[in-house]
Amino acid sequence: MGKVITIKNNKGGVGKSWLTLQLAHIISNIDENKVLVLTSDSQNNVMLYAGIDVEFDKGLETWLSKGDGDLIALRDNLYYIPLSDSSFKRGFDKKLKVLIERFKEEYDYILIDSVPVLNIDKCFLELADTIVIPTMLDTASCKGILNLSNEVDLSKVKAIVPNKFSKTKAEKFWKDILGDFLKGNSIYFAEPIPQMAFLSELTHQGKTILESSSKKIDEVQNILIHIAKVVSE
């Protein structure tokens, strides 16, 4: 039975889609897991970051209404269902639950790039076995983390992942605050993913963290591989 991992944050620009793709690709390379990525983001940034440019018109909403639709191969053992229309008919939540159960029979892991602009976001949180929360180490983002219990089921939160870390004094301050807040908690507080021009270039090329042999990103590879192992347990 497959496991559902939802990557969630109400704040934009924290790297949800990027992190979803990186973790999905890493997990698909662990024991040849078969991985499916879903999204509630009609921009379909996961495809962009994966360097995939194909036409589609039967996204997740078609899967919900007809039980079939577009399935895009991102990499070996890694598949993606896009979102082409953010309008869902009444009762979609029940259909989504049935569809996810079906996918759990077909895939080892289902990763969800979840954004807060649709009712479907709430469903994705409810259906998740595990929730991963990427965050910036700034005042607004971290205060949101401190109020997590008002937004998500804390028992499902497996990891908090600081992203785009540039080692400023303010970022170090919030890193310490979050670290203290999470001490003695079962939530894994990952090593911050650094802000790097090389990472931006890799993304521009449509490559994942596994598709570079440069020593420049050994640290980032190790951080992400460890996160992937933690959340896929």
C-alpha positions in Angstrom: 0.0 0.0 0.0 1.5 3.3 -1.1 2.3 6.2 1.3 1.0 9.8 0.7 3.4 12.6 1.4 2.0 16.1 1.2 4.4 19.1 0.9 2.6 22.0 2.4 3.0 25.7 3.3 0.5 28.5 3.0 3.2 31.0 2.1 4.4 31.2 -1.5 8.0 31.3 -2.6 9.3 28.8 -0.1 10.1 26.1 -2.7 7.2 23.7 -2.4 7.2 22.5 -6.0 11.0 22.4 -6.2 11.3 20.3 -3.0 8.5 18.0 -4.1 10.3 17.2 -7.3 13.7 16.7 -5.5 12.2 14.4 -2.9 10.1 12.5 -5.5 13.2 11.8 -7.7 15.3 10.7 -4.7 12.6 8.4 -3.4 12.1 6.9 -6.8 15.8 6.0 -6.8 15.5 4.2 -3.4 14.8 0.5 -4.1 13.3 1.5 -7.5 10.2 2.8 -5.8 7.4 3.8 -8.2 6.4 7.4 -7.4 3.5 9.6 -8.5 3.4 13.4 -8.1 0.1 15.3 -7.8 -0.5 19.0 -7.5 -3.1 21.5 -6.6 -1.1 24.1 -8.5 -2.4 24.9 -12.0 1.0 26.5 -12.9 2.4 22.9 -12.8 5.8 24.1 -11.8 6.9 20.6 -11.1 7.0 19.9 -14.8 8.9 23.1 -15.5 11.5 22.3 -12.9 11.8 18.7 -14.3 12.5 20.1 -17.8 9.3 18.6 -19.2 7.4 20.5 -21.8 4.5 18.5 -23.2 0.9 19.4 -24.0 -1.9 18.1 -21.8 -5.6 18.7 -21.4 -6.8 15.9 -19.2 -5.4 16.6 -15.8 -6.4 15.7 -12.3 -9.9 17.1 -12.7 -10.4 14.6 -15.6 -9.1 11.8 -13.5 -11.7 12.7 -10.9 -14.6 12.9 -13.3 -13.7 10.0 -15.6 -11.2 7.9 -13.8 -8.4 8.4 -16.3 -6.4 11.2 -17.9 -2.9 12.5 -18.6 0.0 10.7 -16.9 3.4 12.3 -17.7 6.7 10.5 -17.1 9.2 12.8 -15.5 11.9 10.2 -14.9 12.2 6.5 -14.6 9.7 5.3 -12.0 8.5 8.9 -11.6 5.2 10.1 -12.9 3.1 13.3 -12.8 -0.5 14.2 -13.1 -0.9 17.8 -14.0 -3.7 20.2 -13.1 -5.3 21.9 -16.1 -8.4 23.3 -14.5 -8.9 24.5 -10.9 -12.6 24.1 -11.1 -13.9 21.0 -9.4 -17.5 19.8 -9.3 -19.4 19.2 -6.1 -18.5 15.9 -4.4 -14.9 16.0 -5.8 -13.5 15.3 -2.3 -15.1 11.8 -2.1 -13.9 11.0 -5.6 -10.4 12.2 -4.7 -10.3 9.9 -1.7 -11.3 6.9 -3.9 -8.7 7.9 -6.5 -5.9 8.2 -4.0 -6.8 4.8 -2.6 -6.6 3.5 -6.1 -3.2 5.1 -6.7 -1.9 3.7 -3.4 -2.4 0.3 -4.9 -0.4 1.2 -8.0 2.4 3.4 -6.5 4.8 3.0 -3.6 4.7 6.7 -2.9 2.4 9.6 -3.8 3.9 13.1 -3.3 1.6 16.1 -3.4 2.6 19.7 -4.2 -0.1 21.4 -2.2 -1.0 25.1 -2.4 -3.7 26.8 -0.3 -5.8 28.4 -3.1 -8.2 25.5 -3.6 -10.5 23.5 -1.5 -8.6 20.5 -2.7 -5.7 21.6 -0.5 -7.7 20.7 2.6 -8.4 17.2 1.1 -4.8 16.6 0.4 -3.9 17.4 4.0 -6.6 15.0 5.3 -5.4 12.2 2.9 -1.7 12.6 3.8 0.1 10.0 5.8 3.0 12.4 6.2 3.3 16.2 5.9 6.5 18.0 5.0 6.7 21.8 5.5 9.3 23.8 3.6 10.0 27.2 5.1 12.1 30.3 4.8 13.9 31.4 8.0 12.2 34.8 8.1 9.8 36.4 10.7 6.5 35.7 8.8 7.3 32.1 7.8 8.6 31.1 11.2 5.8 32.6 13.1 3.5 30.6 10.9 5.5 27.5 11.8 5.0 28.3 15.5 1.2 28.2 14.9 1.2 25.0 13.0 -1.3 23.3 15.3 -4.0 25.7 14.0 -3.5 24.6 10.4 -2.4 20.9 10.2 -2.5 17.7 12.2 0.8 17.8 14.0 0.9 14.1 14.3 1.3 13.9 10.5 4.1 16.4 10.3 7.3 14.5 9.7 9.8 17.2 8.7 10.3 21.0 8.6 12.7 22.0 5.9 14.4 25.4 5.9 15.1 26.6 2.4 17.1 29.3 0.6 19.3 29.8 3.6 21.9 32.6 3.2 23.2 32.6 6.8 22.1 36.1 7.7 21.9 37.1 11.3 18.1 37.1 11.2 18.0 33.6 9.6 20.3 32.2 12.2 18.1 33.7 14.9 15.0 32.0 13.6 16.9 28.8 13.0 17.7 28.7 16.7 14.1 29.7 17.7 12.6 26.9 15.6 15.3 24.4 16.8 14.4 25.1 20.4 10.7 24.9 19.6 11.1 21.5 18.1 13.4 20.0 20.7 11.9 16.9 22.2 9.4 16.7 19.3 9.2 13.9 16.8 9.3 16.4 13.9 12.6 16.3 12.1 14.1 19.8 11.7 16.3 19.5 8.6 19.6 21.2 8.0 18.8 24.3 6.0 19.1 24.1 2.2 21.5 26.9 1.2 20.8 29.6 -1.3 23.1 28.8 -4.2 23.4 30.2 -7.7 24.4 26.8 -8.9 21.0 25.3 -7.7 19.2 28.0 -9.6 21.1 27.1 -12.7 20.4 23.4 -12.3 16.7 24.1 -12.0 16.9 26.3 -15.1 18.4 23.4 -17.0 15.5 21.2 -15.9 17.7 18.9 -13.8 17.2 17.6 -10.3 19.8 17.4 -7.5 20.7 13.9 -8.5 21.5 14.9 -12.0 24.7 16.8 -11.3 28.1 15.4 -10.3 29.4 18.8 -9.3 31.1 18.8 -5.9 29.4 22.2 -5.3 26.2 20.6 -4.3 27.4 17.6 -2.3 26.1 19.2 0.8 22.7 19.9 -0.7 22.5 16.3 -2.1 23.3 14.9 1.3 20.7 17.1 3.1 17.9 16.2 0.6 18.7 12.5 0.5 18.5 12.4 4.3 15.2 14.2 4.3 13.8 11.8 1.7 14.8 8.8 3.8 13.2 10.4 6.9 9.9 11.2 5.3 9.7 7.9 3.3 10.1 5.7 6.4 
